[in-house]
């Protein structure tokens, strides 16, 4: 039992380190790096849920928006700091839906989890921008948290499936 918990914690820590490394590497990529970083972060969240347990997925889902703040552009940091908890909730939706649907139909799990994450983020960014005034960054924030979130969640989910399958075959989970 103790080794199992240590293994779960280790897998979560390694995948969180991968998330941070991907986010840091994203700074040196050209514009639209979100289409590289986003899928990889989403993949790590889902792989953690299925190999380290739901707790591992939840931990990375909640922490990844805050680790992203460290690597973000300063002018957007204030807006994203306020919005990071909302991103955490969207990531939780992704993890929970995927986790509970994976064994029934992993592809439906990816699609439904991605749609629900996107819907939550899109609705909440509109509400967020109605409450807080960020006129200079409103269009950028709307662009970041609209359809690209659906695309990056879908890509990350479809990348996660063969990774999870491979890890399970290798008896790593």
C-alpha positions in Angstrom: 0.0 0.0 0.0 2.8 2.4 0.9 4.7 1.7 -2.3 1.5 2.3 -4.3 1.0 5.7 -2.7 4.7 6.6 -3.3 4.3 5.5 -6.9 1.2 7.7 -7.3 2.9 10.7 -5.8 6.0 10.1 -7.9 4.0 9.8 -11.1 2.1 13.0 -10.2 5.3 14.9 -9.5 7.0 13.8 -12.7 4.0 14.8 -14.8 3.7 18.1 -13.0 7.4 18.7 -13.8 6.7 17.9 -17.4 3.8 20.4 -17.4 6.1 23.1 -16.0 8.9 22.3 -18.5 6.4 22.4 -21.4 5.1 25.8 -20.1 8.6 27.1 -19.8 9.6 25.9 -23.2 6.5 27.5 -24.6 7.9 30.9 -23.9 10.6 30.4 -26.5 8.2 29.2 -29.2 6.7 31.5 -31.8 3.2 33.0 -31.6 0.3 30.5 -31.2 2.5 28.2 -29.0 -0.8 27.5 -27.2 -1.5 24.8 -29.9 1.7 23.0 -28.7 1.7 23.8 -25.0 -2.1 23.4 -24.4 -2.4 19.8 -25.8 0.7 18.7 -23.9 -0.6 20.1 -20.6 -4.0 18.6 -21.2 -2.4 15.3 -22.1 -0.3 15.3 -18.8 -3.5 16.1 -16.8 -5.3 13.1 -18.3 -2.4 10.8 -18.2 -1.9 11.6 -14.5 -5.6 10.9 -13.8 -5.3 7.4 -15.4 -1.9 6.4 -14.1 -1.6 8.2 -10.8 -5.3 8.1 -9.9 -7.9 10.7 -9.9 -6.0 12.6 -7.2 -3.0 13.0 -9.4 -5.1 14.3 -12.2 -6.9 16.7 -9.9 -3.6 17.9 -8.4 -2.1 18.8 -11.9 -5.5 20.2 -13.1 -5.5 22.6 -10.2 -1.8 23.5 -10.1 -1.1 23.9 -13.8 -2.9 27.3 -14.3 -0.8 28.7 -11.4 2.5 27.3 -12.7 1.6 28.9 -16.0 1.4 32.3 -14.4 5.1 32.0 -13.6 5.8 31.7 -17.4 3.3 34.2 -18.7 3.7 37.7 -20.1 3.6 40.3 -17.4 0.8 42.5 -18.8 -1.6 39.5 -18.9 -0.5 38.2 -15.5 -3.0 40.3 -13.5 -5.9 39.1 -15.6 -4.8 35.5 -15.5 -4.1 35.6 -11.8 -7.8 36.4 -11.3 -8.9 33.9 -13.9 -6.5 31.0 -12.8 -9.1 29.5 -10.4 -11.6 29.3 -13.2 -9.1 27.5 -15.4 -8.5 25.1 -12.5 -12.2 24.3 -12.4 -12.3 23.8 -16.2 -9.4 21.4 -15.9 -11.2 19.6 -13.1 -14.2 19.1 -15.4 -11.8 17.7 -18.1 -10.3 15.3 -15.6 -13.4 14.1 -13.9 -15.5 13.5 -17.1 -12.6 11.7 -18.8 -11.7 9.6 -15.8 -15.3 8.3 -15.3 -15.9 7.7 -19.0 -12.5 6.2 -19.9 -13.3 2.6 -19.3 -16.7 2.9 -21.0 -15.6 4.7 -24.1 -12.3 6.6 -24.0 -13.0 8.5 -27.2 -16.4 9.7 -26.0 -14.7 10.7 -22.7 -12.2 12.9 -24.6 -14.9 14.5 -26.7 -17.4 15.1 -23.9 -14.7 16.3 -21.4 -13.3 18.7 -24.0 -16.6 20.1 -24.9 -17.6 20.7 -21.3 -14.2 22.3 -20.5 -14.5 24.6 -23.5 -18.1 25.5 -22.7 -17.2 26.3 -19.1 -14.2 28.4 -20.1 -16.0 30.2 -22.9 -19.0 31.1 -20.7 -16.9 32.1 -17.7 -14.5 34.3 -19.7 -17.5 36.3 -21.0 -18.8 36.6 -17.4 -15.3 37.4 -16.1 -14.8 40.2 -18.7 -18.2 41.6 -17.8 -17.1 41.8 -14.1 -13.5 42.9 -14.5 -12.3 45.5 -16.9 -9.4 44.5 -19.0 -10.1 46.5 -22.2 -6.6 46.3 -23.5 -6.5 42.5 -23.2 -10.2 41.6 -23.6 -9.8 40.4 -27.2 -6.7 38.5 -26.4 -8.3 36.8 -23.4 -11.4 36.0 -25.5 -9.2 34.5 -28.1 -7.3 32.4 -25.7 -10.3 31.0 -23.9 -12.6 30.3 -26.8 -12.4 27.7 -29.5 -8.6 27.1 -29.0 -9.5 25.5 -25.7 -11.7 23.0 -27.4 -9.0 22.2 -30.0 -6.2 21.8 -27.4 -8.3 19.7 -25.1 -9.3 17.4 -28.0 -5.7 17.1 -29.2 -4.4 16.5 -25.7 -7.0 13.9 -25.0 -6.4 12.0 -28.2 -2.6 12.0 -27.5 -3.2 10.9 -24.0 -5.1 7.7 -25.0 -2.2 5.9 -26.6 0.2 7.1 -23.9 -2.1 5.7 -21.2 -2.5 2.5 -23.2 1.3 2.1 -23.5 1.9 2.8 -19.8 -0.7 0.3 -18.8 0.8 -2.4 -21.1 4.2 -1.7 -19.6 2.6 -2.0 -16.1 3.7 1.5 -15.2 0.5 2.6 -13.7 
